[in-house]
Amino acid sequence: MDFIGLVEQIDFSQQVLRKKALESVNQLLVMRNWLIGFHIVNFEQMGADRAAYGEKLIPRLAQELRKRRIKGMSETNLKLFRILYQTYPQIGQPVADFLEASAISIRQPLADELILANTSADLEVSGKKLITHFSFRHFTELIKIADPLKRAFYEKEAISGNWSARELKRQIDSLFLERLGISNDKDQLLALLKGKTEENSLAHTIKDPYVFEFLGFPELPAYTESDLETAILDKIQEFLLEMGTGFCFESRQKRITVGNEHDRVDLVFYHRILKCHVLIDLKTRDFSHADVGQMNFYLNYFKENMMQSGDNPPVGIILCTQKDTEKVKYATAGLDQKLFVSNYLIQLPSEEELLKLIKERF
């Protein structure tokens, strides 16, 4: 073996084992989420104090898990885990195999449920095959399909074509099955599809926020590519912290995940005097009515998922700038307008201060 051969062997070993490691992470993430779904359903059916929680189970559970600093346990995700378990009982097979191989003891209700799932004969795609080919992001798209036959079609096509989760969503949204059904030349449509689809890759797994949460790694902020936006956000963050009126920096480019889609709030502070979150969204363009809708989405998410006992509803500030105009829009999530004007605006920076800040940085 020459030196180049040595380099190539090391490179090959790196690529193969890296791929295997990422595949293992994806499979373990799906199995964990399935198990969480099982535990939720099992509690809802047989929990000793289930009646005391009722419909408030998921919100209470999400709140308690946040206190334990377990990432990725929002109400939305917990509901997804429950649906994953209910939709794919056959995943019980690889879960049972893994627990047995790892010498992890299984509680009897779980063991009985896994045996039942393993003996389901009408499930065409095995649990092992599903978790081998699909990430949790794939499953979040598949579980939206109510019709089992339609879902099975997309499962098989995605496996056959090695579709990325984004490609799977695109084909579902574009009604690929329906288009295939009315097509006179189905083979031609399938042939065209194969040449245009986006395949799964290591890059998709590496950048998947679900994987970051599962591994407990801090997700790097996705800072904007615009030098202007970065400069303004830097200055706003510094300005608010120097005001000395209760602003505590919490997050930058805070990710919000709902329905398998990700949005980011530019800056998030907690105000210790107002006892609420303050969200700041920057737009380097003119103000649009759509910006209010987006901010209200952020506020409602924080109100439902991030508020703790004793907190007040969050407040949002939208900053919009163009060369000749600057605007500041305050938004609230269900706050009484009089309370907002008399209390919140006293503690928050004035519109004039923020406008001056934007002008200085443009």
QUIVEN-V596137 format. One record per helix or strand of 2 or more residues. SS is the DSSP state (A for helix, B for strand). FROM is the first residue (numbers start at 1). TO is the last residue. If there is no record, write none. Layout:
SS&FROM&TO, SS&FROM&TO
This chain:
A&3&46, A&50&52, A&54&67, A&75&87, A&91&101, A&108&118, A&127&133, A&136&142, A&148&161, A&165&173, A&176&182, A&186&194, A&202&206, A&209&215, A&227&242, B&247&258, B&261&271, B&276&283, A&289&305, B&315&321, B&326&332, A&337&347, A&351&361
